[in-house]
Amino acid sequence: MVKKSEVYYPQWVKKNPIGFLVQREVEKLFTIDQTRIYFYPMLYNNSELSDSMTINIIQKELDKLDYSNILAISSLGHKYGLPNNFDHGYNTYYRVTLLMLHSMSQEMNIKRVWVVLFPFLEQAYFDGKISYTFFYHYDKCLSKAIGYQYYGTMNDDVPNIDPENLKERKNKYSL
């Protein structure tokens, strides 16, 4: 991890109190998200939890946790725009991306996450504050879940769920 400058970071915080606030909120969500690391070995390597009902209950709770993080990002987005490195400091968008990916790792969350976050992602993208990679992440999660992509960011071996409008999407987003 990159060490924050003892000279420049306090100056940045002083000049960017909103950016600092957003960065701290995203760091809190990221810390909560990282607790999932402790659950997965317990889920899959513990003979006491070998029954599928217990595993499903824990997985549903993790899904709820993931989605609550997405709703918190949405709340930040309504107030300050999508948390990103440009406005809210180094590493902020990386953390948002991981939160988004963790939530979209479950098929039931893919559409919900996209509906909630897409307006903020799209605005930040057109403002030049984030790259196109979130389109790829969406396609990757969709492909893993249902075998299709939407934005055409993956290879042609993965069929497109809406090929009739693919060219229009690619043009709109310069993909």
C-alpha positions as CSV (number, residue, x, y, z in Angstrom):
1,M,0.0,0.0,0.0
2,V,1.2,3.5,-0.8
3,K,2.1,5.5,2.3
4,K,0.4,8.9,2.6
5,S,2.8,11.8,2.6
6,E,3.2,13.4,6.0
7,V,3.7,16.7,4.3
8,Y,1.2,16.8,1.4
9,Y,-1.7,14.7,2.8
10,P,-2.6,17.1,5.6
11,Q,-2.5,19.9,3.1
12,W,-4.8,18.0,0.8
13,V,-7.2,17.3,3.7
14,K,-7.3,21.0,4.6
15,K,-8.1,22.0,1.0
16,N,-10.5,19.1,0.4
17,P,-12.7,18.5,3.4
18,I,-15.5,16.9,1.4
19,G,-13.0,14.7,-0.4
20,F,-11.6,13.6,2.9
21,L,-15.0,12.9,4.3
22,V,-16.0,10.7,1.3
23,Q,-12.6,9.0,1.4
24,R,-13.1,8.1,5.0
25,E,-16.6,6.8,4.4
26,V,-15.4,4.6,1.6
27,E,-12.6,3.3,3.8
28,K,-15.1,2.3,6.4
29,L,-17.2,0.4,3.9
30,F,-14.0,-1.2,2.6
31,T,-13.1,-2.3,6.1
32,I,-16.5,-3.8,6.6
33,D,-16.2,-5.5,3.2
34,Q,-12.9,-7.1,4.1
35,T,-14.4,-8.9,7.0
36,R,-15.8,-11.3,4.4
37,I,-12.3,-12.8,4.2
38,Y,-12.8,-14.3,7.6
39,F,-16.1,-16.0,6.6
40,Y,-15.2,-17.8,3.4
41,P,-12.7,-20.2,5.0
42,M,-15.3,-20.8,7.7
43,L,-17.9,-21.5,5.1
44,Y,-16.0,-23.9,2.9
45,N,-13.3,-25.5,5.2
46,N,-15.3,-26.1,8.3
47,S,-16.9,-29.5,8.9
48,E,-19.4,-28.0,11.4
49,L,-20.8,-25.8,8.7
50,S,-20.9,-28.5,6.0
51,D,-24.7,-28.5,5.6
52,S,-25.9,-26.4,2.7
53,M,-28.6,-24.7,4.8
54,T,-26.1,-23.1,7.1
55,I,-23.9,-22.1,4.2
56,N,-26.9,-20.5,2.4
57,I,-27.9,-18.5,5.5
58,I,-24.4,-17.2,5.9
59,Q,-24.1,-16.4,2.2
60,K,-27.4,-14.5,2.2
61,E,-26.1,-12.4,5.1
62,L,-22.9,-11.7,3.2
63,D,-25.0,-10.7,0.2
64,K,-27.0,-8.3,2.4
65,L,-23.8,-6.8,3.7
66,D,-22.4,-6.4,0.2
67,Y,-25.6,-4.7,-1.0
68,S,-25.8,-2.4,2.0
69,N,-22.3,-1.2,1.0
70,I,-23.7,-0.5,-2.5
71,L,-26.6,1.5,-1.0
72,A,-24.1,3.5,1.1
73,I,-22.0,4.3,-2.1
74,S,-25.3,5.3,-3.8
75,S,-26.0,7.7,-0.9
76,L,-22.5,9.2,-1.2
77,G,-23.1,9.4,-5.0
78,H,-26.3,11.4,-4.4
79,K,-24.5,13.9,-2.2
80,Y,-21.0,14.1,-3.8
81,G,-21.0,12.2,-7.0
82,L,-19.5,8.7,-7.4
83,P,-16.5,8.4,-5.1
84,N,-13.4,8.6,-7.3
85,N,-9.7,9.3,-7.1
86,F,-10.0,12.6,-8.9
87,D,-12.4,14.2,-6.4
88,H,-11.9,12.1,-3.3
89,G,-8.3,11.1,-3.1
90,Y,-6.0,8.3,-4.1
91,N,-7.3,4.7,-3.9
92,T,-11.0,5.7,-3.4
93,Y,-12.3,4.4,-6.7
94,Y,-10.3,1.2,-6.4
95,R,-12.1,0.5,-3.2
96,V,-15.5,1.4,-4.7
97,T,-14.7,-1.0,-7.6
98,L,-13.9,-3.9,-5.2
99,L,-17.1,-3.2,-3.2
100,M,-19.0,-3.3,-6.5
101,L,-17.3,-6.5,-7.6
102,H,-17.9,-8.3,-4.4
103,S,-21.6,-7.4,-4.5
104,M,-21.9,-8.4,-8.1
105,S,-20.3,-11.8,-7.5
106,Q,-23.7,-13.1,-6.6
107,E,-26.1,-13.4,-9.6
108,M,-29.1,-12.0,-7.6
109,N,-27.1,-8.7,-6.9
110,I,-25.8,-8.0,-10.4
111,K,-28.9,-6.1,-11.7
112,R,-29.6,-4.4,-8.4
113,V,-26.1,-3.1,-8.2
114,W,-26.1,-1.9,-11.8
115,V,-29.5,-0.1,-11.4
116,V,-28.4,1.6,-8.3
117,L,-24.8,2.6,-9.3
118,F,-25.0,3.0,-13.1
119,P,-26.2,6.6,-13.1
120,F,-23.2,7.6,-11.0
121,L,-20.7,5.4,-12.9
122,E,-22.0,6.9,-16.2
123,Q,-21.7,10.5,-15.0
124,A,-18.2,10.0,-13.6
125,Y,-17.2,8.2,-16.9
126,F,-18.4,11.0,-19.1
127,D,-16.8,13.6,-16.7
128,G,-13.5,11.7,-17.3
129,K,-13.1,10.8,-13.7
130,I,-13.1,7.0,-14.2
131,S,-12.2,4.7,-17.1
132,Y,-14.3,2.2,-19.0
133,T,-13.2,-0.7,-16.8
134,F,-16.5,-0.8,-15.0
135,F,-18.2,-1.9,-18.3
136,Y,-15.7,-4.8,-18.4
137,H,-16.4,-5.7,-14.8
138,Y,-20.1,-5.7,-15.5
139,D,-19.7,-7.9,-18.6
140,K,-17.4,-10.3,-16.6
141,C,-19.8,-10.7,-13.8
142,L,-22.8,-11.1,-16.2
143,S,-20.8,-13.7,-18.2
144,K,-19.9,-15.7,-15.1
145,A,-23.5,-15.6,-13.9
146,I,-25.6,-16.2,-17.1
147,G,-23.1,-16.7,-19.9
148,Y,-23.7,-13.4,-21.7
149,Q,-22.1,-9.9,-21.9
150,Y,-23.9,-6.6,-22.5
151,Y,-21.3,-4.0,-23.5
152,G,-19.1,-6.2,-25.7
153,T,-15.9,-5.6,-23.7
154,M,-15.0,-9.3,-23.6
155,N,-13.9,-11.5,-26.5
156,D,-16.4,-12.5,-29.1
157,D,-16.6,-16.1,-27.7
158,V,-19.0,-14.7,-25.0
159,P,-22.4,-14.0,-26.7
160,N,-24.1,-10.6,-26.2
161,I,-27.4,-10.5,-24.5
162,D,-28.6,-7.6,-26.7
163,P,-26.7,-7.7,-30.0
164,E,-29.2,-5.5,-31.8
165,N,-28.1,-2.4,-29.8
166,L,-24.5,-3.3,-29.2
167,K,-23.1,-1.0,-31.8
168,E,-25.0,1.9,-30.4
169,R,-23.7,1.1,-26.8
170,K,-20.1,0.8,-28.1
171,N,-20.4,4.1,-29.9
172,K,-22.0,5.9,-26.9
173,Y,-19.3,4.8,-24.5
174,S,-16.4,4.7,-27.0
175,L,-15.8,1.0,-26.3
